């Protein structure tokens, strides 16, 4: 499915960056408007709130610290942004997520 187009009915939409966005009003990690990335919902619903070790370096990361060091970033192991199967999603720190994807794209 091309980026920025609507997903099948009820499945949300694809952002310009290639992630599936969905509406989950009342979900603990959803925005005020109920919007949340599908991969974040899948992993959150599996591992729950709180602090978790980064899959790659083991430092503690948290859902409660968005967009800064210490934030939990959901990493797609196979780098497919639409593969939101739980087996493909791991908690990551910001630095591991950035450097791992830079390495992946350079190879």
C-alpha positions as CSV (number, residue, x, y, z in Angstrom):
1,X,0.0,0.0,0.0
2,X,1.5,3.4,-0.9
3,X,2.4,5.7,2.0
4,X,-0.1,8.3,2.9
5,X,-3.1,6.3,1.6
6,X,-6.0,4.9,3.6
7,X,-5.7,1.3,4.9
8,X,-8.7,-1.1,4.6
9,X,-11.8,-0.1,6.5
10,X,-11.2,-0.1,10.3
11,X,-7.5,-0.7,10.0
12,X,-6.4,2.9,10.3
13,X,-4.2,4.8,7.9
14,X,-0.6,4.8,6.8
15,X,1.4,7.9,7.7
16,X,3.7,9.6,5.3
17,X,6.6,7.9,7.1
18,X,5.1,4.5,6.5
19,X,3.6,3.6,9.9
20,X,0.1,2.4,10.5
21,X,-1.9,4.9,12.6
22,X,-5.1,3.9,14.4
23,X,-7.7,5.4,16.7
24,X,-7.8,3.8,20.2
25,X,-9.6,6.4,22.4
26,X,-8.9,5.7,26.0
27,X,-5.8,3.6,25.4
28,X,-3.0,4.5,27.8
29,X,-0.5,5.6,25.1
30,X,-3.0,7.2,22.7
31,X,-2.9,10.9,22.2
32,X,-5.8,13.2,23.3
33,X,-7.5,12.6,20.0
34,X,-7.2,8.8,20.4
35,X,-4.6,8.5,17.7
36,X,-1.7,6.0,18.2
37,X,0.7,4.0,16.1
38,X,-0.4,0.4,15.8
39,X,3.1,-1.0,16.6
40,X,3.1,0.9,19.9
41,X,-0.3,-0.5,20.9
42,X,0.7,-4.1,20.0
43,X,3.9,-4.0,22.1
44,X,2.3,-2.0,25.0
45,X,-0.6,-4.5,25.2
46,X,2.0,-7.3,25.4
47,X,4.6,-6.0,27.8
48,X,2.5,-3.4,29.7
49,X,3.4,0.0,31.2
50,X,6.5,0.9,33.2
51,X,10.2,0.4,32.6
52,X,11.7,-2.2,30.3
53,X,15.2,-3.0,29.1
54,X,16.2,-2.0,25.6
55,X,16.3,-5.2,23.5
56,X,19.7,-4.2,22.1
57,X,21.8,-2.6,24.9
58,X,19.6,-3.5,28.0
59,X,19.4,0.1,29.4
60,X,16.1,0.9,31.0
61,X,13.5,2.6,28.8
62,X,10.0,3.9,29.6
63,X,6.8,4.6,27.9
64,X,6.4,7.7,30.0
65,X,9.3,9.6,28.5
66,X,8.5,10.4,24.9
67,X,11.0,11.9,22.5
68,X,14.1,12.0,24.7
69,X,16.8,9.8,26.0
70,X,15.3,7.1,28.2
71,X,12.2,6.9,25.9
72,X,10.9,3.5,24.8
73,X,10.9,3.3,21.1
74,X,9.2,0.3,19.4
75,X,11.7,-1.2,17.0
76,X,10.7,-3.3,14.0
77,X,13.3,-6.1,13.9
78,X,12.9,-6.7,10.2
79,X,12.7,-3.0,9.5
80,X,9.3,-3.4,7.8
81,X,7.2,-0.6,9.4
82,X,3.9,-2.4,8.6
83,X,4.9,-5.7,10.0
84,X,3.4,-5.2,13.4
85,X,3.4,-8.8,14.5
86,X,4.4,-9.1,18.1
87,X,7.4,-11.3,17.2
88,X,8.8,-8.4,15.1
89,X,8.5,-5.7,17.8
90,X,11.0,-5.1,20.6
91,X,11.5,-2.2,23.1
92,X,14.5,-0.1,22.1
93,X,16.2,3.0,23.3
94,X,16.4,6.0,21.0
95,X,20.1,5.6,20.3
96,X,20.0,1.9,19.4
97,X,17.0,2.5,17.2
98,X,18.7,5.3,15.3
99,X,22.1,3.6,15.0
100,X,20.7,0.2,14.1
101,X,18.6,1.7,11.3
102,X,21.5,3.8,10.0
103,X,23.6,0.6,9.8
104,X,20.8,-1.3,8.1
105,X,20.3,1.4,5.4
106,X,24.1,1.7,4.8
107,X,24.5,-2.1,4.2
